[in-house]
Amino acid sequence: MNDKSEWIPGKNALKEALAAGTLIQKVYLSETLERETLKELTDLCKKSGLSVISVPKFKLDKLSGIQHQGVLAHISPVEFYKALELADRKIEEGITPCFVVLDSITDVRNFGAIARSAEVFGIDGLIIGQKNSSPINQDAIKTSSGALLRIPICKETNLQHTLRELKKRGFRIIGADEKASSQITDMDMNQAIVFVMGSEGTGISKDLNHLIDVHVRIPQKGKINSLNVSVSAGIIFYHWSTFNT
């Protein structure tokens, strides 16, 4: 069961947390809430840029194990950054930045392992979407060996817009794809880069795929054609780091 300290239960507690600027990841609202209450809380959350998920009451019971009155907010253990502001700051500091977009990486263990490798090899920030992303909870932090408390995490409502703006700033967008003709070892890493990693099941989404400048694969000698996404990420990050030590 989840740590009860990770949750804000109830309508009034949520409103107070929003007013106080508490860092919240997601808000879960029961489908049985009165229509007016549902609209009020949904509007408040949207103004704060928060993702709202409508779920059956039994799921709320399962999520936290505490009294919730149909309202649960999941507290974020990390501070979120704005990707474009972080990119501008790195560029102003004379750094050639490298960011990683995690597209629909929902598995906590994969997410934590990727964060761990990213921190070890000096990636400047991870970018995730408001939806279809792994929760950043104590399990993820543990899997990352604490890396999620060290590396900047950028949570964006529109990953397409973020990638477009990064391209305007001169970033090259590189997508990881095991079927690509180009290899990661052929790429020039001495430039501002965004690596895009897709889910193991569906790969990079169509919404982001058309924004990618080049797709690359990892050279392999064995007969098994696919690597776990977190393993692939570690290899790619290491290759990038050899050019940026």
Summary of the structure (lengths in Angstrom):
residues: 245
radius of gyration: 19.2
end to end distance: 41.7
largest distance: 59.8
contacts: 787
relative contact order: 0.14
helix: 40%
strand: 23%
